């Protein structure tokens, strides 16, 4: 997929990845980080609501899980 689009380096690939949600179709499969932006946005809104309502103290931190999807383009070990 990247080769078909003319990408052969990290910068062109990074631009393309923002537009391509189906990373598993890339050849070779690409390593990527799924930041789960919708869940992160919802969690931020919930925390803001809790802060404004006094249900959470200022400085409260919450952990937002992300996922590293390792493709065969990455050497492990």
N, C-alpha and C positions, 0 to 999 in steps of 0.2 A: 504494500500500500504506500509506504513512504517513498520507495523507489519510483513508483508510478507518478507520484506528485512532484518528483524532482528533489526530494529531501535526502541528504546523505550526511548531515552533521547535526549536532545538538540544537542549534538555534532554529533551523527550519523545522526540525522535528517538534520542538517545543511549541512553535506557532501552530503547527498542524494538530497537535494533541488537544489544544483547547477546543477545536472544532470536531474532533472525532471521539465520541464516547465508546466506540467499540475497539478498544486497544487489542483485544485478543485476536483480531483479524489481521494485525500487522505481521509482516514477514521480513525479518525475524520478529518474534514477539518482543514488545518494548517494555522496559521496566518503567513503572510510573508510580506516583503517589496519589492515592485517592483521598482528598481532603474532606470529602463529604460536605460540600458547601451548604446544601440545604439544611442538613442537620445542624451544622455549625451556626447558621443564621438563626434557626429556631431556638437553639440553646442560648445564644446571645440575647434574643428577645425575652426569653423566660428569665434569664438572670437580671436583665434590666428591669423587668416587671417586679421581680422579687426585691431588688434594691430600692425601687421607688415605693414599694408597699411596706418596706421595713422588714421583710421576711428574711433578707440576707444582709449581712454586715458589709460595710464598705471594705474593699480589698479582697472580697470573696473570689476565689479561683475555682474553676471547674476544669476537669480534664476532658478533652474532646478527642476520641479515638480517631486515628487515621489508619490507612492500610497501605502497605508497600506491596505492590504487585510486581514480582520479579519475573521478567521475561528471559528468554534464552539469549537475548542480546547482552545480558549482564553475566560476567564471569563471577562465580561464587567459589570462594576458597583460596 
